[in-house]
């Protein structure tokens, strides 16, 4: 790994953070400079993300670092005569194929959503500062190799997300943001308690070092610490904290409100990345810090994992069922995310379950990696399509979608393709992700989980079919004139517009269609990507191969 | 029993603060009290970290030039962690209070139940 690649890892985090100050500073000179600045910064960011090698070094034990300059790893004698045994000093950044997946995803989605934001707003410079801060924080979550640093980045991303959710004009957004803040902070604090327990037990915060110490691979330990009650409790706290952030039932309550009340741009962005980052963090900690060996070490360890799997399965069923009964589109997609992340957590758990052989672990890792990307593309595409349809026609409820396919064929087509991808119809990316997770569960012999996955497919078909039926086959029972919808059903539309406020309300008030080429483009690109990625299943799984091998070996890090 | 409690009362305090804070977050209908509960929860965690850093007869971890092997120093890392976590906590409190001000401006109430009623009336 060359020095430029190492520098790129640190710059991936630093560039958006520094860039976040620019919209505010330049805003003093010129108004509405935010979008241009954000676009410039994110183009640089995408370039950096593409440059990263994502093959870890670890030969000389020197990784790039944050805060204290380079992270220092080496053997040195302490004044007390003990050896440091190659433990890390400083905060390490990890660029491996797994973090690479998230880095590329964050860079791509951030740039893509900008195209949507151009017209859809919010247009204030402060919004773009928050947007860049969130990008930087998500990069930090992806790249950090330090448990406490992960907490800090999770909280930065959380804080900016709360602010962005509330950036719409409507007061309901503030209520949703506060709810998100209270639940999200509680979750993050739970994670911090878990980190505290780990730190007390191991004396380290570096993920690789903690993993080695827990496994007992150090001179000062005779055996591993896996059965220590404090370590088991630590996993419980960490898992509950991250599961809250990833919106798994029954800790998902913040998520539908936040997604439904946030401005459309923000919904598109956070639906793709906020929960994804938390699920990624859960996967990284579960797979590489605790490793499969931890879950095999005792009855209690195994039970904690199985409890997590039960929650995930409940999340799949409850999320799908709740989605099917929602009248409002954004809320429906939000609940569907609860189900999809249930699926991802099932994959995370199956990969490290003692019953999983090497084959099952490999499939589950593929499933988690691919579905993280696939869900981000599909769900942001669906929200973008819903936002564009709302901007063009004012329709925000399933009932208002009647016959829209005739008026907006491109957007309706995009929504149909993305909808089928969400259900998991081949050859889309949604199919491969689900397929691998299911295959992992089959290989490991978790038949109840397999049943849940297939039932969830039927349930998701239920709500997607509703939308498609409305779009294509419903008679035009709503007047085709957008202004006419208001008079046709004053209660419904009026409420929807008032609740959504922001772009929708201004568009209706001024009578100006706020649909832009960028919005349609994002919807179409997402739909195309969902299909194209579906054909690259073998490339994606080859990319994730080193990750799967490391998990199967219970290794603390991914090696090339 | 008494001896153990005297030695580790801060851990007990940590557990109490954490649970009381969490209870306030869940049970209090007042939004400001929820935030206070959140702060209490976090303060409990800070106390936990600071307690782990404590070393009997340890001095502050500024190592003098004539340091000898085996000198006792308090662990600096948990204190740094707490410092960072306090900053994060303050930022969270600021954002939540800003949101609460906005909610109060709009609905004229801080009570969760009333808020729900006002919103369903709309």
Interface residues (C-beta under 8 A of the other chain):
Chain A: X79 X80 X81 X148 X151 X152 X155 X159 X162 X163 X166 X171 X172 X174 X175 X177 X178 X181 X182 X185 X186 X189 X192 X193 X196 X199 X200 X205 X495 X498 X499
Chain B: X18 X22 X25 X31 X34 X35 X38 X41 X42 X45 X48 X49 X52 X67 X68 X69 X70 X77 X78 X81 X84 X85 X88 X91 X92 X95 X96 X99 X100 X102 X103 X106 X107 X115 X119 X122
